Amino acid sequence: MAKRIKLFKQASWDNVNPESKTLLDDYILELKSTGKSEKTIYQYVADIKGFLCWIEENQNNVYILDLKKRVFRRFFLVLMDNGTSSARINRLQSSIRNLLEFATQDEDEYEYDVNAMRAIKGLAKSSVRDIVFLSNEQVDILINYLMDHKQYEKALYVSLSYDSAGRRNEVSQVLKEGFVDSNQTNVVRGKRGKTFRLIYFNRTREIAKKYMEQRGEDDIPSLWVIGRGETLRPASYQTLYNWVMYFRKVLKAETGEDININPHSFRHSALENYGNGTHHVLEEMGKSELPLEVLKIIAHHTSIETTQGYLKNHDDDILEDTFGIKIKNEAE
């Protein structure tokens, strides 16, 4: 009997493509938020880490979302040739497929439309998660609460995310140096290696001044920190996610509504509200609304179609205005 192939190797994992690692980190947060058990999460992560190590060793460490289906087929053939049990192969397929399916649904972070593993197993595409939009008034409510309670760092995170329409990964890269004196951040790296600066406006700058006064002097370059005194340290990527889960509770307390936002809600809401004329920055700029072509540039998208997918579907509104009728929603 052939010896069971060992996939995970620490040396390979240390060198795994950082974009693949970021995708896995996001997926872990998703699994936790949906109530998956620690044991289930551990098994998923172990399977995926093993596959990423194999990619590092055998496929030039390519980003997992850039792999073609033939690479996945080859991987499973290698496992079969090495005597891997059908049960283990099926489990690995499930773990990898679910990760890729998550990427197809997370349009904010990953321009990944077709799950390459679906062709292997014939998996029907699952429904995309609902996008949760915030009105400009709801963003104001959230920021005002955080400011009133002197939670200036969290208020800054909301305001910068909403002004810039930046992804969480991009916002997490922002440095404190020169922030209060400018209207644009340091250069950050977005998807597909794109580099650019995030832009922001007066309210964000004013919040930043209060935050920096509250934070005081330290030698940490990052704009985002946690802890105090000797325990002060840069905030992790997961910390920013945890803040958004806290914002849900704030909105519930302040509005009485369950508004289950996620880190991408600020990006979607920014683009939607810039486009419909309600974003608070438009008055500051003397603009009524921004056209789709400008929204595409703000979002750093490669196509208008991608930007359109970030916005609300207004077809029912158009029909109602045109014909003077009320379109029933699916629940009615």
C-alpha atoms as one frame of an Amber mdcrd trajectory, in Angstrom:
protein
   0.000   0.000   0.000   1.316   3.464  -0.901   2.314   5.764   1.926  -0.239
   8.442   2.772   0.858  11.732   1.207   1.655  14.528   3.669   0.270  17.823
   2.393   0.923  20.362   5.120   4.534  21.389   5.622   5.392  24.370   7.778
   8.172  25.574   5.493   5.780  25.580   2.522   3.014  27.225   4.541   5.350
  30.059   5.535   5.796  30.852   1.835   2.188  30.363   0.667   0.791  33.155
  -1.507  -0.372  35.922   0.889  -3.544  36.545  -1.134  -4.508  32.899  -0.647
  -3.874  33.245   3.082  -6.060  36.368   3.240  -8.884  34.516   1.483  -8.593
  31.704   4.020  -8.635  34.195   6.910 -11.838  35.754   5.559 -13.381  32.318
   5.127 -12.570  31.401   8.724 -14.375  34.528   9.921 -17.360  33.582   7.768
 -17.447  30.079   9.234 -17.343  31.502  12.751 -20.105  34.016  12.027 -22.371
  31.231  10.712 -21.934  29.155  13.864 -19.721  26.343  12.572 -18.157  24.297
  15.375 -14.473  24.622  16.240 -13.909  21.038  15.152 -15.496  21.630  11.745
 -13.526  24.833  11.211 -10.300  23.096  12.226 -10.881  20.339   9.657 -11.731
  22.772   6.849  -8.661  24.864   7.595  -6.347  21.849   7.811  -7.566  20.588
   4.418  -7.203  23.968   2.741  -3.773  24.640   4.244  -2.602  21.302   2.917
  -3.818  22.143  -0.578  -2.190  25.589  -0.480   1.101  23.975   0.530   0.820
  21.664  -2.476   0.204  24.704  -4.703   3.273  26.402  -3.229   5.412  23.375
  -4.026   3.952  22.296  -7.368   2.215  25.250  -9.048   4.601  28.175  -8.524
   2.636  29.385  -5.514  -0.161  30.757  -7.711  -3.062  32.543  -6.014  -5.771
  29.931  -5.505  -8.415  31.973  -7.345  -6.186  32.036 -10.440  -6.032  28.240
 -10.698  -7.738  26.442 -13.578  -9.863  23.361 -13.058  -7.168  21.155 -14.580
  -4.913  21.977 -11.593  -7.567  20.773  -9.160  -8.030  17.619 -11.228  -4.283
  16.990 -11.171  -4.172  17.451  -7.402  -6.821  14.821  -6.815  -5.194  12.443
  -9.290  -1.926  12.785  -7.354  -3.784  11.888  -4.170  -5.351   8.854  -5.810
  -2.004   7.697  -7.200  -0.548   7.932  -3.685  -3.232   5.698  -2.241  -5.290
   8.400  -0.523  -8.654   7.047   0.568 -11.828   8.052  -1.217 -13.171   9.449
   2.039 -10.224  11.806   2.450 -10.355  12.924  -1.185 -14.063  13.655  -0.889
 -13.471  15.672   2.277 -10.671  17.681   0.653 -12.860  18.354  -2.365 -15.652
  19.583  -0.132 -13.362  21.873   1.882 -11.728  23.444  -1.173 -15.010  23.733
  -3.081 -16.698  25.511  -0.186 -13.829  27.984   0.087 -14.085  28.803  -3.609
 -17.856  29.089  -3.401 -17.408  31.614  -0.599 -15.174  33.645  -2.940 -17.846
  33.682  -5.672 -20.347  35.089  -3.177 -18.008  37.694  -1.690 -18.012  40.100
  -4.622 -16.546  42.935  -2.566 -13.210  41.262  -2.005 -12.904  38.711  -4.795
 -13.685  39.137  -8.481 -14.293  35.417  -8.799 -17.362  34.470 -10.787 -17.107
  30.729 -11.432 -16.083  28.120  -8.887 -13.569  25.951 -10.764 -14.357  23.045
  -8.467 -18.016  23.159  -9.434 -17.122  21.726 -12.846 -15.483  18.769 -11.159
 -18.436  17.869  -8.952 -21.298  19.513 -10.806 -22.254  21.606  -7.786 -25.165
  23.926  -8.360 -24.301  27.488  -7.478 -25.745  28.541  -4.148 -27.593  31.790
  -3.734 -25.551  34.903  -3.105 -25.822  36.478   0.302 -27.970  39.588   0.591
 -26.128  42.870   0.454 -26.920  45.063   3.451 -26.945  48.762   2.565 -26.859
  51.599   5.069 -28.535  54.917   4.391 -26.531  58.076   4.967 -28.723  58.707
   8.028 -27.868  55.312   9.487 -24.148  55.937   8.987 -24.606  59.279  10.774
 -26.393  57.547  13.656 -23.544  55.077  14.019 -20.793  57.695  13.868 -22.611
  60.035  16.251 -23.012  57.259  18.810 -19.341  56.339  18.614 -18.279  59.977
  18.920 -20.613  60.626  21.855 -19.047  57.639  23.630 -15.524  58.804  22.737
 -14.892  55.715  20.632 -12.988  57.830  18.146 -10.975  55.053  16.518 -14.072
  53.058  15.638 -15.797  56.222  14.387 -12.765  56.887  12.192 -12.923  53.383
  10.761 -16.583  53.888   9.810 -16.027  57.361   8.373 -12.939  56.425   6.345
 -14.577  53.265   5.005 -17.707  55.215   4.034 -15.845  58.141   2.448 -13.371
  56.028   0.492 -15.504  52.974  -0.348 -12.381  51.019   0.519 -12.338  47.315
   1.199 -11.517  46.207   4.734  -8.160  44.847   3.571  -7.319  48.221   2.005
  -8.465  50.262   5.007  -6.437  47.992   7.294  -3.242  49.099   5.505  -3.662
  52.794   6.287  -0.855  54.438   8.272  -1.178  57.286  10.765   1.686  59.403
   9.403   0.287  62.575   7.818  -3.308  61.360   7.975  -4.812  64.379   9.748
  -3.149  66.830   7.359  -4.243  65.246   4.097  -7.290  63.993   2.234  -5.700
  60.793   0.952  -3.956  57.864   2.578  -0.635  56.234   1.941  -0.551  53.880
  -1.033  -2.431  50.664  -0.297  -2.544  47.422  -2.247  -5.912  46.233  -3.484
  -7.064  43.212  -5.416  -4.947  41.828  -8.239  -1.964  43.846  -7.034  -3.509
  47.259  -7.828  -2.004  50.113  -5.833  -3.718  53.410  -5.056  -4.572  55.872
  -2.292  -7.892  55.989  -0.476  -9.529  59.420  -0.392 -11.435  60.973   2.503
 -12.957  64.281   3.483 -13.506  66.813   6.283 -15.509  64.743   8.757 -13.011
  61.894   8.595 -10.141  64.314   9.123 -11.845  65.942  12.136 -12.518  62.545
  13.716  -8.891  61.608  13.087  -7.711  64.674  15.022  -9.729  63.655  18.068
  -8.551  60.075  17.764  -4.877  61.021  17.528  -5.199  63.306  20.565  -6.816
  60.464  22.482  -4.238  57.928  21.287  -1.211  60.058  22.135   2.369  59.411
  21.082   3.586  55.936  20.117   5.914  54.366  17.593   3.310  52.160  15.854
   2.940  53.176  12.167  -0.537  51.684  11.685  -3.580  53.922  12.016  -5.338
  51.127  13.884  -4.249  49.943  17.311  -5.621  48.063  20.298  -4.532  47.889
  23.906  -2.975  50.544  26.102   0.431  51.420  27.418   2.836  48.513  27.147
   0.129  46.333  25.554  -0.514  48.802  22.713  -0.144  47.012  19.374  -1.419
  47.176  15.784  -5.017  46.038  15.392  -5.363  42.770  13.525  -7.469  42.194
  10.425  -9.918  40.244  12.588 -10.196  43.159  15.027 -11.710  45.275  12.259
 -14.219  42.497  11.612 -15.081  42.361  15.308 -15.722  46.099  15.299 -18.334
  45.653  12.583 -20.080  42.962  14.637 -20.155  45.495  17.489 -21.647  48.099
  15.137 -24.608  45.766  14.601 -25.385  46.019  18.302 -25.071  49.810  18.230
 -27.476  50.106  15.302 -29.925  47.779  17.018 -29.848  49.865  20.185 -30.106
  53.189  18.351 -32.673  52.303  15.665 -34.528  49.323  17.093 -33.819  47.433
  13.873 -31.711  44.345  13.216 -29.290  45.650  10.595 -26.860  42.798  10.046
 -24.112  44.710   8.320 -20.775  43.163   7.406 -17.421  44.828   6.662 -18.431
  45.264   3.014 -21.601  47.198   3.845 -19.698  50.477   4.082 -18.235  49.945
   0.604 -21.591  49.064  -0.943 -23.346  51.868   0.916 -20.739  54.446  -0.095
 -21.072  53.632  -3.794 -24.865  53.446  -3.636 -25.201  56.731  -1.780 -22.664
  58.536  -3.956 -24.738  57.375  -6.907 -28.178  58.257  -5.528 -27.118  61.670
  -4.241 -27.478  61.071  -0.492 -23.823  60.693   0.580 -22.867  63.510   2.971
 -19.670  64.235   1.041 -21.609  65.348  -2.054 -22.744  68.552  -0.355 -19.159
  69.274   0.671 -18.075  68.808  -2.954 -21.012  70.735  -4.401 -22.193  67.688
  -6.351 -25.714  66.319  -6.663 -24.702  62.735  -7.453 -21.874  60.832  -9.099
 -22.236  58.963 -12.409 -21.493  55.275 -12.731 -18.218  55.972 -14.530 -16.919
  57.873 -11.494 -18.157  55.193  -9.083 -16.130  52.662 -11.072 -12.983  54.717
 -10.497 -13.704  55.188  -6.785 -14.185  51.432  -6.412 -11.063  50.671  -8.494
 -13.053  48.251 -10.625 -11.995  47.125 -14.078 -15.521  47.198 -15.536 -18.766
  49.131 -15.225 -20.624  45.817 -14.893 -18.743  44.994 -11.687 -19.646  48.390
 -10.220 -23.300  47.955 -11.168 -23.302  44.706  -9.212 -22.369  46.625  -6.072
 -25.437  48.865  -6.252 -29.071  48.323  -5.413 -31.370  47.023  -8.110 -33.754
  49.905  -8.839 -35.880  48.144 -11.463 -38.944  48.067  -9.192 -38.569  51.765
  -8.400 -38.505  52.599 -12.107 -41.614  50.521 -12.766 -43.454  52.098  -9.840
 -42.583  55.632 -10.982 -43.447  54.884 -14.604 -46.768  53.099 -14.097 -47.856
  54.401 -10.707 -48.157  50.932  -9.185 -46.687  49.235  -6.136 -44.476  46.247
  -6.971 -44.879  43.459  -4.445 -41.736  41.955  -2.989 -41.128  38.213  -2.732
 -42.502  38.007   0.797 -45.858  39.558  -0.126
